[in-house]
Amino acid sequence: MSVSARRGGRFVRRLAHRLQGGPEGGGAIWDTIQLARHQDRPYTLDYIPRLFGDFEELRGDRYFRDDPSIVAGIARGQDGPYAVVGQQKGRDTAERTRRNFGMPSPEGYRKAMRVFDLAEKLDLPVVTLIDTPGAFPGADAENRGQGGAIARSMQSMLRLRVPVVAVVIGEGSSGGALALGVADRVLMLENATYAVISPEGAASILWRDAGRARDAALAFQPTAANCYRWGITDVVVPEPPGGAHTDHDEAARLLGTYLARIFRDLRGLPPGERRRQRRERYRRIGAYREVAVVSTTQITSGAGAAVVHNGSE
Amino acid sequence: MPKRHITISVDRLRRRPSGTPARKLPADDRSCPKCTSHYRAEELQRNLGVCGGCGHHFVVGARQRISQLAEGGEWRELWSELRASDPLQFVDLEPYPDRVERAERKRHEPWWRYHPRPAVLVPPWTSRSSRHQWVARTPRRRPCGNLPLVVTASGPRMQGSSPSCNAKPGAFELFATELPNRVLAHPTTGGVWASFASLGDITYAEPGALVSFAGPRVIEQTTREKLPPDFGQAETQLANGQVDDVVDRRELAGRIGKVLGILDRPRVIEPAPAVTWAHDRAERAASVARGLPDRARRVVARVTGGDDGRGDS
């Protein structure tokens, strides 16, 4: 079984040129980032009614507040009930403010964890839809434990016995995205991005200037093709020609066919095995090298040679 | 027929002198406290106890609540032999047994068949030992082994005092099981909100319902803190993340039906194997115990968890 088949997908032929062509140019990467943020791009609440027949939103973290920047609930799919969690940006100014531009607070992650628990209890497969510029960077969020909420969300996803699939539908930046992104299979839409931080955030940290976002984007190269190459994403889902924003129905249909196939595969595995493979999946990701530890006497005698190898493949 | 004139005395139509209250029918429990509309009994019943003018939700009793939610479906009462007792000989404004007797006259029907999907409905009981016993029995005995549980909740009760409080953990066992429970919270305070009303997987509140642990009067008299008028209201608690939604009573049955529909699964084995196994074991032990002397019977009852072989289930 090839590596890509074991991961549950393959890069569709139409997108193959992106892989073959080597690293993408700066212009192409910047264009992808703009597409991932396009204001007409379908958001979580655009996908849910197109993917599922019935959806009941669950609100509130049961501790402090309801965070509208994360939408969570139970939904009726064609083959049974699902739990759905996703970040939601707003389309107009009023909704953007209410949803905090899709930047979740700790309450949002606690709500997500509540729904993960429910999914575990009722044996519902979990779908997460990732679309956020990052977790909300604010004093209130920090005072209520933003970091811990994200960490626990990742932990509870890693521990789930039910099948979990994450889909990056727009921009996936920072731990705010990864908090919903620990899954058996991670899908990315063709023009989605997935990186450790938004280009603006990176530019302001590394270049001390948010205006140099383009340089940051070029350095991170957060495109779907690269994420596939690095093993971060398993399947790249094609979008309608021109991008998902041109045709929401078609974009959801394409995603739906991929989701259905992936869940069919995942249901075939026993829960314990599924969880073990999920852990393995995240252990495989990452590049590191190991060096021989040498004592000072060996160095003086010239015997110490660093052993270098790439641990990711 | 010749026209006949009638005489109207104009001074009768003069506005009433300022200061005197308008002549009104005396308000009773069928007049709306918000807009003072008055309803006939059958009218109010047809409206599900909701004021047609301003949407005020009248308090409804257990019997009425069940008939509302069952929408004419079939129901059967469970464990009607459970009664409140009065271990403290409690007297406040009237002796506790008198209150119980008055309540007995309005009997409650806790078994509910919801549309095509059976479910167990717990009526809006206050917290007391016999109720906790009822709730604790629910998941473990036939016929409701793996049925979803719909709990309606309202105020607390103090006359049972500490025996009642200590019976509460018994009720908690319910929520450790794999049942999909959902709670609809209606004016809910104290021990109800601090026990089963908060533990539902999905919680709805009716508009204007008071949902808090300590009621506003208790808080104001204890801490002398002046509370905002919306304190503890269902709408506030929605923003505080304590309930999933505020649902109008007229849409409530439909909403619960939708949730049950989303979570519905074809039952391949009915009831679930684990429950069957437990029941079979209990029943076998009980049938053996029937042939045993009293002392041995008590031992068996302790092992098998309650059923002492006299066939009370």
Boltz contact constraints between the chains, C-beta under 6 A:
constraints:
  - contact:
      token1: [A, 54]
      token2: [B, 262]
      max_distance: 6.0
  - contact:
      token1: [A, 56]
      token2: [B, 259]
      max_distance: 6.0
  - contact:
      token1: [A, 56]
      token2: [B, 262]
      max_distance: 6.0
  - contact:
      token1: [A, 58]
      token2: [B, 244]
      max_distance: 6.0
  - contact:
      token1: [A, 59]
      token2: [B, 244]
      max_distance: 6.0
  - contact:
      token1: [A, 60]
      token2: [B, 241]
      max_distance: 6.0
  - contact:
      token1: [A, 60]
      token2: [B, 242]
      max_distance: 6.0
  - contact:
      token1: [A, 61]
      token2: [B, 241]
      max_distance: 6.0
  - contact:
      token1: [A, 64]
      token2: [B, 241]
      max_distance: 6.0
  - contact:
      token1: [A, 65]
      token2: [B, 241]
      max_distance: 6.0
  - contact:
      token1: [A, 66]
      token2: [B, 241]
      max_distance: 6.0
  - contact:
      token1: [A, 74]
      token2: [B, 262]
      max_distance: 6.0
  - contact:
      token1: [A, 76]
      token2: [B, 262]
      max_distance: 6.0
  - contact:
      token1: [A, 81]
      token2: [B, 262]
      max_distance: 6.0
  - contact:
      token1: [A, 81]
      token2: [B, 263]
      max_distance: 6.0
  - contact:
      token1: [A, 118]
      token2: [B, 201]
      max_distance: 6.0
  - contact:
      token1: [A, 122]
      token2: [B, 180]
      max_distance: 6.0
